[in-house]
Amino acid sequence: MQWTARQIMQDAPVIPVIVLHDVAAAVEMARALVAGGIRMLEVTLRTPVALECIRLISREVPEAVVGAGTVCCASDAEAALHAGARFAVSPGYTAALGASCRSLGLPLLPGVATASDIMRAQDDGYTELKFFPAIQAGGIPMLIALGGPFEHIRFCPTGGMTQANANEYLHRPNVLCVGGSWLVPADALAQRDFARIESLARAAVQLKG
């Protein structure tokens, strides 16, 4: 199935932002998230093993829809697609990245922080955007302000999201989901505590209930 950015954002209240340093943890981590009800998984390209983790999850956990985060250029997008990524998330936006993802058929959730960022992205046809870094870029007051001139834009706030504050964002009319790293804590990965990751996913699915 070819997913759209909006479908990816609407699948669950949270897209987990995942940083993996150990290939051996990737598959069980993904299975734990899927068991908890979260199947859209953003594996960030911040570590040397990220692409291999995407490859393994794509092959071994077919119920998951694995994407690549921290996609910053065309070569990142190409590498992610070849590894099995089914969507891309970027910290910012450039026309070159947007054109590359479109030519690859790779859904992109581009990062924006300002009105000018949004205008550049929408000029290229992108209306589902990652608001990043959400807290530092103005949080909910900024989302309220952006909702006036950009009422058709939908956001995934990322950066500073937690189980405690996510609902406040999720109840904004221009927010479809949030991105959060709290679902896959570094200590849970290190301890192979996949039951905890599954529990965090189950709690996240209940947000905005």
Secondary structure, DSSP 8 states (H G I E B T S, - for coil): ----HHHHHHSSSEEEEE--S-GGGHHHHHHHHHHTT--EEEEETTSTTHHHHHHHHHHH-TTSEEEEES--SHHHHHHHHHHT-S-EE-SS--HHHHHHHHHHT--EE-EE-SHHHHHHHHHTT--EEEETTTTTTTHHHHHHHHHTTTTT-EEEEBSS--TTTHHHHHTSTTB--EEESTTS-HHHHHTT-HHHHHHHHHHHHTTT-
